[in-house]
Amino acid sequence: MTKDEIKKKILELKTDEEIMSFIKLRIEELESIAQEKVVGQGYTTIFDDYISSKVKFKPVASLKNKECPNLIYDDVLPYFELIKKLATEKTYLNELFLFKPLMLEIFNYMSSKESKDNIYDTLEKRQLLYFNAMKTGKKSLSIKEFYKNKAAFCSENTGLAHNIFKILGIDSQFVIGKRNNENHAFNIIFPKGYGNSPAVLFDSSFTINFKDNLGNICSFGYFKVLTDDEYNNILLGNSTPIVLEKSINDLIKYYPILSNCIANYENASYSIGIDEQLKVENSDKKSIKYKKKDDM
């Protein structure tokens, strides 16, 4: 199914049973074209494929002679909750209208207010999940463990966002790189297909917040439509400043009520690759030949 066919189908879904049947169909379609491969930290810096049951996804580095277990996205709950929201509210017109509910669903599934407030406690729980799995020789970890413990960090968040994009027919890349010179995972999506402008950076671990005059805060997904120079510079592994002014203006254009609010966000620098040689899964998709600077 194409992205437009999927979007049309979602807006037609009426019952929980229809939503679940749709999700199962999309997973079957993606599994049918999936290939066995090892991806993740120490193996790739960019990969495009759905994280299927055939993919050995390594979100963290191996520990001495203990290999990182495969993280398995074997829970349809986040897919169901997001698609149910999209089907009910019928406001999913393009990717910009997707970023907010997608960010909220990833946060609700993977995190909690307490985990955001106490990042070190969350990090400790996450490390224990992987360490105990390595120590006991477990070959895999279910994403349900991170849901139960609210112990997800950027790799788990980005993997979930990546799979959701793939289910929705949106071309996405899982990127292992840096944010402000610290190791970080994020997505780059291509609303018009791989290799076509624009490329859009989406970071499910951060938000763009708007505060009204009563102190109420409305949060949106963290995104930036990249220029050709920004995208290609990120690909080269160069630390690239990402300024969100245009993202703020786009949100205000689509949500006029925000024009009376104060935007709170963090500009940051992004790059692809960590402290190792770049490894790109599909080298033919390493760059974009921009015909024009285009909006989503």
N, C-alpha and C positions, 0 to 999 in steps of 0.2 A: 504493500500500500504506500502511496505517496504521502507527503506531509499534508497536502491539501485534502486528500481523501480521508486521512486520519482525523484532521480537524473537523471536517464535515460530519464524520461518523460520531465523534465525541458529542457534538452538539445535538445529535439525534438520540443519544442514550437516555433512557428514562428510568430504568430500574437497576437495583444492585446486581441482579442476575445478568442483565445486559452488559453492565460495566465489567463484571468479572469475566464474562465470555469474551469480551473485546480484548481484555488484558491477556488472557490465555492465548488467544489467537495471535496477538502481536509477539508474545514470547516464543511461541512455536515458530513463527516466521523468522525471527531473529536467530533462534537456536538452529534452524535448518541451514542457515548460511554461515554459521560460526565455524571457526577453525581452531584446532588445538594449538595453543601457544602459551608461552610464559611472558608476562608483562609486569611492569611495576618497577619499584626502586631497585636499581642494580641491573635492570634488564632493558628498559626503554625509558625515554623521556616523553614521547608522544605516542599514544595509540588511539585508533579510531573505532575499533570494533566494540559491539555490545559485550559487556562482561558476562559471558554465558557460562554454563556449566562446563564447557570445554576449555575455558580460559583459566590458567593458573595465575591469579592476580596476587602480587606480592606488594602490599602497601608499605611495608617497612623493610629495612635492611636485615639480612640474616645476622645471627648472633654467633660469632666464632664459627663452629662447625654445625650449628643448628640453623636449618633453613626456615625462613618465614613461612608460616602456614598460608594456604590459599584462602583469601577472603571470598566468600560465596554470597552473592546477593540472591538469597533464596526466599525472600519474604515479599509477597505481593501487596502487603498492607499500604506502604507509602504510595505505590502506583495507584491503588484503588482510591485512597483518600484524595489524592490530587485530581484524578480524572473525574471523580464524583463531583468535586468542587467546580471544575471546569464545565461539566455537563449541566450542573444546576444553575450556576450564575450566568453562563452563556456570554461571558465577556472576553473569551480567548480569541482575539482578532489577529494578533501577531505575537512575536516573541516578547515584545516589551510588556504585553499584558500577561505573559506567562511568568515572568521573573518573580513577581511578588508572591503568588500562591506557591510557586516552586520553592522559593526560599523558606516560606513559612512551613511547608510540609517537611522539608529536610530538617529544619530546626525542631519541629514537633516530634519527629521520629527519632532523631539522633541526639538531641540535646535537651536541656531543661534550663530554667532560669538559674537554678543552683549551680549547674555545671558551668554556665557562662560566668557566674560570679566567682567561682572557685576553679580557675583553669588548671591549677596544679593538682587538685584532687582528681579532675577529669583525666589529666595526663597520666597520673599514677594508675588509675583504673585501666586505661587503655594499654599502658605498658604491661600491666599484669596479665591482661588477656592474651597478648602475644607471647609474653615470656612463658607463661604456664603452658601454652600450646606447644611452644618449642621444646620446653623441658620434658613434657610428657610424650613428645613425638607425634602430636596431632598433625595430620596432613592439611586440615582445613578448619576454618572458623566461620560460623554463620553470622551474617549481618544482624541476626536477631539478638546476638550477644551484646552488640553495641547499642541496640535499641533498649534491651533490658537494663543495661548498666549506664545508659546515657553517657557513653564514653568515646564518642566519635571526635576525630580531628579532621584536618583538611582532606586527607587521602580518602577516608571513608565517606565524607560529605561529597567530594568531587566524583567519586565512583558512583554514588547514588544519583547525583544530578546527571551524570553521563548516561546512565542506563535509562533514566526518565526521558532525556532528550531523544535517545535512540528509539524508545517505544513510541514517542510522538512523531517520529519520522524526521527529526531535526539532526542534520549532520553535526557531530560533536567530536571534539578531541579531549582526551584526558591528558593533562599536561603536568609533568613533574618539573618544577623549576624553583624559582625564588621569588619572594615578595619582600621588598626592603632588605635584600641580601640574606634573608633567612629561608631555609628550605620550605617549600610550600607547593601544594597541588591546587590546580584550578582548571577550568574548562575554557576552551575556545570553540565557539559554534559558528556555523556558516548557514545563515537563514536561506541563502540561495544555492546551497550545495557546496561540497568541498571544492576548493580552488577558485571560488567566486567571491568577489567582494559583496558585502562587507564581512570581515571577520569580527566577531564580538567576544570580548573577554567577559566571562561570568565567573564570579567567585562566591560560592555558596557559604563560605565561612565568614563573610562580612556583609554589612547592610548599608544602605543609604537611608537615613532617617529624616523625617520632617516633623517639626514640633509646632503646634498651633498656639494661639495666644492664651489658651487655657492650660497649656502644659501637656496636652495629649500628644503622643508620639505615634506616627504611622511609619512603618518600616517597609522598604522595598529591597529587592535583590540588587546586589552590587554588580554593575555592568558598565561596559564602555565599548561603543562602536569604534573599532580601531582604524586609524588611518593606515595607508600603505606603508609609510615609514615606521610607524609604531609596530605594526605586525611583523614586518621583515626584520626590524631591529631586535624584537623579542626572540624571533627564531634564531638569530645569530648568537643568542646567549648574552646579549648586552642588557644591562640594567636600564630599563626604559620607563621614564616617568609617565604615569597615567593620570591625567587631570580629568576630573569628572564633571566639569562645568557643563559640557554638552549633554551629558546624561541627566543632569538636574533640569536643564531646559527642556529636554524631551519629556521627562516625567510631568513637568508643569503643563506642557502642551497637551498631553493626553489626560491629565488629571488637573483641570484648572483650579480646583479647590485648594491645591497646594501652593498657589501663588501668594497666599497670605501667611504661609508657614515659613519657618526658618529651617533651612537644610543643614544637616549635620552629617558629615562624611569625612573620610580620610583619603586623600590622594596618596598613591603609593607607586613604587617602582616594581616592575615585573620582568622576569626573564625566564627562558627555558633552559633546563639543565641545572644539575647541582654540582657537587665537587667530583665530577667524573666526566669523561668524554661524552659528548652528545650522542644519543642513540635514538634515531627516529624510525619508527616502525615502517612507515610508508614514505620513502624518500621522494616520490613523485608529488606528494602533497606538502612539501616543505615551504613553498612560497606561493604567493598569489600575484598574478599579473592583473593589477587594478586597471580597469577600463575607465572608471570614474569613481569619484568619492560619492558613495551611495548611502542613503539611510536604509534602515531595516524595512 
